[in-house]
């Protein structure tokens, strides 16, 4: 096969995160710890996963990082915007995800990651009080301020390339409006301060206008509006989203394909969470929870295909709850009750109690997305990168087809994309 021309990963790669809370600070601290030889990159495909090439008998199974030209961790430079935290060290200490013993050896480097003032609107995140916010009046001026920030960061840190990964809060629920239907309408909306243009969309616009790939780690309506997809296509910039696949939804996308593979019925799936970090506080508002709920609820139907298997999956009671409980902090607890049915319709139950650490699961996703989005840009990728669906609760698609939620199909698609780009045959597992 002919390989895809990919520019080399030379020079420094700037990783910009709108949001410097628990996820972003844990990601930055983790990378600093890893490159100082203090920790292992557990959870990261780009750093730890192998990829099979050719037939099994050939025995070719290199690390992904040795197979594709990814940026080195030593070449990463970090920047962020945040309405609350002044720097990554204070953000990490406030979040309480990592212990002081882990933060101490890298504290000087973390303190050096100083947050820029954020584009913030309390109408979209009512439970947070933004103090470090842009003074620019009007949404077009805010977009220009972000564009200026991006260029200043690029210059001051001598970056050859940049990527942006949204690590900010979940915004209030919204449906697409007229201003989202075309780039012309969106830019006119910026000039008119259209109330339907959310902060995350302003960040994405600024990123695209700066030719910076963008991945959306929240369930916000951001990359999935026609106007900004149009802009990404015009400028040839990769997009990916949305909503990092962690915790409860990760378990659903692991278990559900197994139930379907064995043709076991599912009658109901009840999920509840208790969470005490900033994300939990934001999701305590009904409008912000609705945004997350829509993202979480879409998983089962797409995997199970109830229209194909109505007798097995045509009438599932699927309930999702999130409860804000401050003592829990970032250590989220997810409870699932799954009512399944087997031979002759006899009922069975599965109970899951997942005591997970949300930001610990999200941090390696941020790293992988940053490196893979940079790779996509160097491979001249443009628009929605469906091959990165593996990382998202609510994956975006480049066309009208429904998203693929099966984690194992997503993994195959990701690895086959890398194989094809590097001139190797895709693997179907139909032969040796």
PyMOL commands that set and color helices and strands:
alter all, ss='L'
color gray80, all
select helices_A, chain A and resi 22-35+45-48+56-58+64-67+73-75+88-95+100-104+107-111+139-156+178-180+183-192+199-209+226-235+247-261+278-283+286-304+310-313+326-328+343-345+358-378+386-391+407-421
alter helices_A, ss='H'
color red, helices_A
select strands_A, chain A and resi 12-18+50-53+60-63+76-81+159-166+213-216+238-241+265-275+317-324+333-341+347-355+383-384
alter strands_A, ss='S'
color yellow, strands_A
deselect
rebuild
show_as cartoon
